[in-house]
């Protein structure tokens, strides 16, 4: 039996729902909301390889839904605002893949700001309704700067 190909609009809806779930996660801090568009075994990994080398992350490192949520939950108390803007989306429905160019703007409670651009590579299950793998190709320099700001804010919060 042949598997039907999802339409581009089906995949677009899943992508929209993915970003909506992340915004809800920011507000509710509920992991159930965060991963509702992902399969239970969805992997989240980072690229390029230079990012791994720069931060001392092992090659091939990937996070589960739960580990990703825990990583983000550690940053939420330090954030004043966070916004994501989808700049461009390219969908290949037949291959069940999409790439989304995103600009993320974060303002920490201490007033420090960072803008990080990413390309998110999404891999979908056969019907396009769930994401089974995410690879985030990130701006190495600005992401490293942002993570440094987060660490500084954590240390400052511990002193208070």
PEQUI-V822806 format. One record per run of one state. SS is the DSSP state (hx for helix, st for strand, lp for the rest). FROM is the first residue (numbers start at 1). LEN is the number of residues. If there is no record, write none. Layout:
((SS | FROM | LEN) (SS | FROM | LEN))
This chain:
((lp | 1 | 7) (hx | 8 | 21) (lp | 29 | 2) (hx | 31 | 4) (lp | 35 | 3) (st | 38 | 10) (lp | 48 | 1) (hx | 49 | 7) (lp | 56 | 6) (st | 62 | 2) (lp | 64 | 1) (hx | 65 | 12) (lp | 77 | 2) (st | 79 | 14) (lp | 93 | 4) (st | 97 | 12) (lp | 109 | 4) (st | 113 | 12) (lp | 125 | 6) (st | 131 | 8) (lp | 139 | 1) (hx | 140 | 20) (lp | 160 | 1))
